[in-house]
């Protein structure tokens, strides 16, 4: 049986979300941007000591079904890979318009490349 103390929780809680417009604007102004084929990631340090995620998906991306699906995929990526991000970091992922239907593997591949760039 695995040691429950050493296992990291794979959750995405309310305090790990960027929720206020003012916070998005601050991150947009002060953060560092990285680009992939379908995403823009903005990373900024925060004072809370918590890794937080914000997702922006415009209506130009597609209908509500498509927008909600991509948001679910991005939240799942963050939930499973948040140990790769530094503590006290705000991450905003902006989805570019007219993206194709992506699988989780496509999202994972693109965002992992951006995370690796950040580490260099």
N, C-alpha and C positions, 0 to 999 in steps of 0.2 A: 504494500500500500504506500502511495507517495506521501512524503512529508508535507502536511498542509501548511506548516509554518513557512516553508521555503517557496511554496507556490504563490505566484503573483496572481491577484484577482484580475480576471479578464472582463471587467465591467466598464460601462460608459455612463457615469453618473451625472447628475444635474450640475454639480460644481465643476465638472470637466468640460462644460460647454460655454462657449462665448455667446452671450445672449443679447447684449445691449448694443444698440447702434453706435453709441459713443465709443465703446470698446473696439468695434470693427474699424471705425474711423481712425482711432489712435494707432492700431496695428497697421492699417493701410499706410499711414503717414510715416511711421517710424520703422517698420519692419523691412526685412531683406527678402527680395523676391527670387524665386526659381521657377523655371518654365519647363513644361514637358509638352508633348503633342496635344493633350486634352486638358491639362490642368495648369494653374498658376498657384504656387504655394508662397504664402507670406509668413515669415517667422519673426517673432519679436519676443524679447525677454519680458517677464512679468514679475511682480513682487509677491504674488500669492504662494509661490512654491509648488504650484500645481500645473501639470500639463493640461492645456485646454485646447479644444478644437472648435472652429467655426467653419461652416460650409455656406458658400454662396452659389446658388444655381438660378440663373436668369430664365425668364419665360422663353427666351430665344433658344434655349437648349432643347425644348420640346414640350409636349403636353405634361399634365400633372403626373401621369403614370411614369413617364420617362424620368422626370425630375426627381420624384420620390425614390425610384429605383437607384439612381446614381447616388443619392444621399445615403441610402441604406448601405450601399457598397463602401462608400467613404467612411461612414461610422464604423463599419465592421473592420475595415483596414486599420483605423486608429485603435479600436478596441484590442485587436490582436497584436499590434506592433507598437503600442505606446511605450514599451520599455526601450525602444530604439531612440526615442526623443529625450532630450535633456529635461530635467526638472525645471520649473519656473519658465516655461515656454508657452507662448500662444501661437497656435498654428491656424491659419485661415487658408482653406482650399477653395479656389474659385474655379468653377467648371467653365471651360470655353464653349462657345456656341457651336451648334451643328456637329456634336460629337456622335460617333456611331454607337450602336448598342454595344456596351462593353460587358465583359464577364468580370468576375472578381479577379481572375488571374491577370487580365489586362490592366485593371486598376492597380493591382499589387505590383506588377512589373514597372509601370510608369512611376508610381510614387516611391518605390524602393530606390530607383535611380536618383530621384531628387533628394532623398534622405542621405544617400551615400555621398552626393555632391556636397551637402551641408557639412558632413563630417570632415571633408578634406580641407 
